[in-house]
Amino acid sequence: MRKSVLYGMVVAVLAYAVSPAVAADINFTSPISQGDFKSFSQQIGSVIAYRNMAPAEPLGISGFDVGVEISAISIDKNSSYWRSAFNNDAPAYLGFPKLRVRKGLPYGFDIGAMYSYVPDSNIKLYGIEVSKALLDGSAATPAIGVRATWTKLAGVEDLGLQTAGMDISISKGFVFLTPYVGAGILRISSDAKGFLQTIGLTNETITTPRLFAGVKITPIPLISITAEAEYTELPIYSLKVAVSF
C-alpha cells in the first residue's frame, strides 16, 4: 500500500502540472461509434466520480474539514474516442483540481461537497456526499462507514454526465497515520448531446465496481494530507491537503 500511495502522490502532482488537458476543452470533432461512446462514458464517469479521500471514522458534531485535492488518471490518448474528445490532441494524463468541504453531524453522520474547474477549459464538476459511521472506531477497534455520493459534469456541450455511488470502508488510526480501504458500486449516466446526438448516439447507463485504498497523515495538529489510489476502469490517484478540526 505504501508504494502505491507514494506513486499515486507523485503521479497526481506531476499530471496536474504538465497535462495539456488543464488547458483543453472536451469538444468532439469527429464521429465515434456507440461502443466507443460507452467506453468513453465509463472512463470519464470514473474520473469525475466523488473520491473517498477520508478514513471511515466520523468527524463528530463539531468536526470540519476543508481542503484542496488533485486527482489524475492515465488515459489511452491514441484511442479514437479520446482523440475525438480532444480535437485529435488528447493528453496522456487528465488532472482535476478540486475544492472540498466536509462537516460532521450528530449520530455519526457527515456531509460534504466538492467543486472542480479545470483552468482554461470547459470542464467543471460538482458533487455531494453523505456518510454514516457504523462503528466509530477506538484505540483497539477499527472504524467502519458507508457513504453515498453524487457528481455532475458541467460546461461540456456534447456530453451530459452524472454519477451516483455507494461504498463501504474500514480504517484504523496509528499515531499520526490512518490507513483505510474500501469498495463500492458506481452508476454512470451519460447523455449524448450536441454533436454526439446529431450523429445518432444514444444515452448509456453503466454500473461498475470500484476499489480504493489510502492513508491520512496528520503531521501537525489541524493539518492533514491524504493520498489515495482507486481502481474503477483505470487507476486514479489523488492527493488532498486539508485543514481539519
Buried (B, 14 or more C-beta within 10 A) or exposed (E): EEEBBEBBBBBBBEBBEEBBBBEBBBBBEEBBEEEBBBBBBBBBBBBBBBBBBBBBBBBBEEBBBBBEBBBBBBBBBEBBBBBBBBBEEBBBBBBBBBBBBBBBBEEBBBBBBBBBBBEEBBBBBBBBBBBBBEBBBEEEEBBBBBBBBBBBBBBBBBBBBBBBBEBBBBBBBEEEEBBBBBEBEBBBBBBBBBBBBEBEBEBBEBEBEBEBBBBBBBEEEEBBBBBBBBEBBBBBBBBBEBEBE
